[in-house]
Amino acid sequence: MRYLLQESKQNYLLRLFRGEDVLESLQKFCKHNNIGSGQIQGIGAVSAAKLGFFDGTEYLVNSFSENLEILSLNGNIAQSEIVHVHGVFGRIDGSCIGGHIFLGCIVSVTCEIQIQVLEPTVSRAEDPKIKLKLLELPSEIK
């Protein structure tokens, strides 16, 4: 286990508009406000979603073209440009779908997102075994 003590710097509350891409908007906002690290949570609705599942080797991506409630968005920010978000989406029949959010999650009504900015900035590095960019944290418990 590795860890880093984070101190909250500031909080933002965002409201995305119909037609905006959730991930693209988050990336743009973080870059514009120079947010190096943070936590993301949100709710809302989308008219389309592109969600991935990492099978241990690669992301398997599914596209959905239907109205979905965003029941939960959770994620983090590292190095300003790396926005990593997962979501759970509800269907009209009460069933849910979820996964890693890719470009293509398009807001249908609104999307309300809170970003808690954290200091110091964390980074990610490619893990050669897993082939994903994982958080690099300075302290370790063995």
Secondary structure in CASP SS format (residue, H / E / C, confidence):
PFRMAT SS
TARGET T0000
AUTHOR 0000-0000-0000
METHOD secondary structure of the structure
MODEL  1
M C 1.00
R E 1.00
Y E 1.00
L C 1.00
L C 1.00
Q C 1.00
E E 1.00
S E 1.00
K E 1.00
Q E 1.00
N E 1.00
Y E 1.00
L E 1.00
L E 1.00
R E 1.00
L E 1.00
F E 1.00
R C 1.00
G C 1.00
E C 1.00
D E 1.00
V H 1.00
L H 1.00
E H 1.00
S H 1.00
L H 1.00
Q H 1.00
K H 1.00
F H 1.00
C H 1.00
K H 1.00
H H 1.00
N C 1.00
N C 1.00
I C 1.00
G C 1.00
S C 1.00
G E 1.00
Q E 1.00
I E 1.00
Q E 1.00
G E 1.00
I E 1.00
G E 1.00
A E 1.00
V E 1.00
S E 1.00
A E 1.00
A E 1.00
K E 1.00
L E 1.00
G E 1.00
F E 1.00
F E 1.00
D C 1.00
G C 1.00
T C 1.00
E C 1.00
Y E 1.00
L E 1.00
V E 1.00
N E 1.00
S E 1.00
F E 1.00
S C 1.00
E C 1.00
N C 1.00
L E 1.00
E E 1.00
I E 1.00
L E 1.00
S E 1.00
L E 1.00
N E 1.00
G E 1.00
N E 1.00
I E 1.00
A E 1.00
Q C 1.00
S C 1.00
E C 1.00
I E 1.00
V E 1.00
H E 1.00
V E 1.00
H E 1.00
G E 1.00
V E 1.00
F E 1.00
G E 1.00
R C 1.00
I C 1.00
D C 1.00
G C 1.00
S C 1.00
C E 1.00
I E 1.00
G E 1.00
G E 1.00
H E 1.00
I E 1.00
F C 1.00
L C 1.00
G C 1.00
C C 1.00
I E 1.00
V E 1.00
S E 1.00
V E 1.00
T E 1.00
C E 1.00
E E 1.00
I E 1.00
Q E 1.00
I E 1.00
Q E 1.00
V E 1.00
L E 1.00
E E 1.00
P C 1.00
T C 1.00
V C 1.00
S E 1.00
R E 1.00
A E 1.00
E E 1.00
D E 1.00
P C 1.00
K C 1.00
I C 1.00
K C 1.00
L E 1.00
K E 1.00
L E 1.00
L E 1.00
E E 1.00
L C 1.00
P C 1.00
S E 1.00
E E 1.00
I C 1.00
K C 1.00
END
